Amino acid sequence: MLALKYRPKTFDQIIGQSHITAKDSVLRRLIANDALQHTFFYGPAGVGKTTIARVIASELDRPFYEKNATTVKVSELREIFAKHANALQKPLLFIDEVHRLSKTQQEVLLPFMENYNGLVLGASTENPYFSLTPAIRSRSQLVELHPITEADLQALLERVIAEEGLDIDRAGRAFLTSSANGDIRTMLNLLQAALDSKAPVTPELLRSIRPNAAIIGSASADAHYDTISALIKSVRGSDIDAALYYLAILIEGGEPPEYIARRMVILASEDIGNANPNALNLAVSTMQAVATIGYPEARILLGQCVVYLCSCPKSNSSYKGINEAMQAVRSGDIDTIPDNIKNFNSGYRYPHDYGGYVEQSYMKKKRKFFEFIPVGFEKTLKEWLQKIRGRG
């Protein structure tokens, strides 16, 4: 199989990911000094996560165990670390699809990670900020891998064609790289299938093997990021047709519905906010529902959510407000809490004893972080607050 034959064996053979595989990268310096911490790689499929883990194992020359989170048992994890409990050389455990580890499995890993009874590496197509527990994340480094550029795919394809003595015209080569959508394994597996058919490798043959290739490959090499960004910008700009178009590209390209829905949740708060608080409720409900339903039906829920969010009034006042407050804290603008609100015995005035509102200080220094944007329901909230404070 071409995908196995051309899998890199060293860092210098890896295409793309130069931000972590370059000779002067932090990752390679840590490996050279045998100082690598527990590390989880995440990014799209076929960009080199497992390959990098195997290269690290080869560089460190430790007892290596490769497991898949969908099949590994808790007892297996315990046995690996117990086997090397008194050994001078600690094992390297690599867990593929690490986002599928149960909380029990993650809890089993914790003491071994804490005491460095072994080095744990993981790979995931999902952001570990969502799939791993805070305890696991705090004990590890999270490293993002990027989609492979089309130029890098072309360079690899030219190498394969030359070494295998293949005859593929320019159109066939272009289809192989553009349809891969930044996935090395996808490109090589498509080429392998074409070769196994014993027919000339033409765009027509390749398209017959992967009919939806033109759709998946219609975006640029950075399709994953560019297309989701285009979707978000279209929703923010209230363009329903454009938003549905980019949503369709993401769905046809195999983007996980959970990922799309999570971005919708963020948008509902960041760009709509209190102009229509129900937008967040619908987005969260969509995220929970698509995780259970999956494709193909999840497309309906995502489409409904996108149309609703496009149609909502927009406000980023809460987003701007929390950013302003956090910037103040980061810059050192921090006071002690006023005595009057520390407890009831320090002059605190209970608002309910005053009809719901009473003037008093909640910060020692007056600060202003938030400004209402008078649109949608946020206009009503501003009016409510003014009435509460006796200004309405």
Secondary structure, DSSP 8 states (H G I E B T S, - for coil): -HHHHT--SSGGG--S-HHHHSTTSHHHHHHHTT----EEEE-STTSSHHHHHHHHHHHHT--EEEEETTT--HHHHHHHHHHTTT-SS--EEEEETGGG--HHHHHHHHHHHHHTSSEEEEEESS-HHHHS-HHHHHTSEEEE-----HHHHHHHHHHHHHHHT----HHHHHHHHHHTTT-HHHHHHHHHHHHHTTS---HHHHHHHSTTHHHHTTS-TTHHHHHHHHHHHHHHTT-HHHHHHHHHHHHHTT--HHHHHHHHHHHIIIIIGGGSTHHHHHHHHHHHHHHHH-TTTHHHHHHHHHHHHHHS----HHHHHHHHHHHHHHTT------GGGT-GGGT---GGGGTT-----SSSS---------SHHHHHHHHHHHHHTT--
